Amino acid sequence: MENKNRKMPKWLGIIIVLILVVGGYFSWKYYRAFFGSSVTANQEYLYIRDNSTYEQVLKDIKEKKIVDNPELFDFAATQMDYKNSVKPGRYKLTPGMNNRRLIGNLRGGYQDAVKFRFETVRLKENFAALLAKNFEADSATFIQLLNNDALAEQYGFTKDNFFTMFIPNTYEIYWNTAPEKIIARFNDEYKKFWNAERLEKAKALELTPQEVSVLASIVKGEALHRNEMPKIAGLYINRLRKGMLLQADPTVIFANQDFTIRRVLNKHLRVVSPYNTYLIRGLPPGPISLPTIASIDAVLNYEHHDFIYMVAKEDFSGYHNFSRTETEHLAYARKYQQALNDRNIKK
């Protein structure tokens, strides 16, 4: 009779143990590679540029320590065929996210849009730099577009007033959007902003939307307080209608391209420029900064009065003294000039 209690051969036991160990190892690796916590808190976003290869993405992940274990990420990426599915974009990284979720987002191109907000921007160069900081393209590309005559004309502007097309607000745009499409997105917002009501108000002023924005940029340059904007707008509209020089100090500062000026002097008034409203009658050819929505609406809803002069108050509150006559204005101006002297503000 066969011995039923015969012991298992030692070699078989070793094989079984090895199988269990190897199986356990691969099960652990599989779990860690796909379902275990992977993403670190070192970076908020992973940026993948256009035409990036998988090798470049993996290098970036390693150098910026985006995941705990790049080898496990690489293993999961291989199994999920991500190497052949790289898509550019700005991808949100959540600490503790597993590789399966991360790679799924990368493969699907499920990126986060940039919430791009701007308001106080003086020059096109400043705006180009701000765009480059938030999107993939560089500032040189954006400034080339902002100075492009043909592109400006395509949207109904000149190179000088093209800047008025960019309405300060919050925009959601994908990081890797082509620069030309970003410009088109701003144009869409511009057309929405200039609705029938605003267009009708501009028409009543006998100004184009671009001219309203140019005037609004001057109002913004003069006003430290939003509640004074409609009054300042009314003053400049009065001067325009009377055919007077605007004589707006912010335009002189812009014409001199010296934004450190705190006291406009006679030497500043003599600079020859289409933006010097002490020499050139009417509005400048373009804005002296990006006007805000508040300043545009202040022009469209200007305060009706008969003031034609103003000067900053001598208490440096940011408000102005308004006058109907030159005599009254000069009295206020002397008070302000004395206050500047008292503070030793010479330039």
Helices and strands as residue ranges (DSSP letters): H 10-34, E 45-48, H 54-63, H 70-79, G 82-84, E 89-92, H 99-108, E 113-117, H 124-134, H 139-146, H 149-154, G 162-165, E 170-174, H 179-193, H 196-204, H 209-222, G 226-228, H 229-242, H 249-256, H 266-269, H 293-300, E 309-312, E 320-323, H 326-342
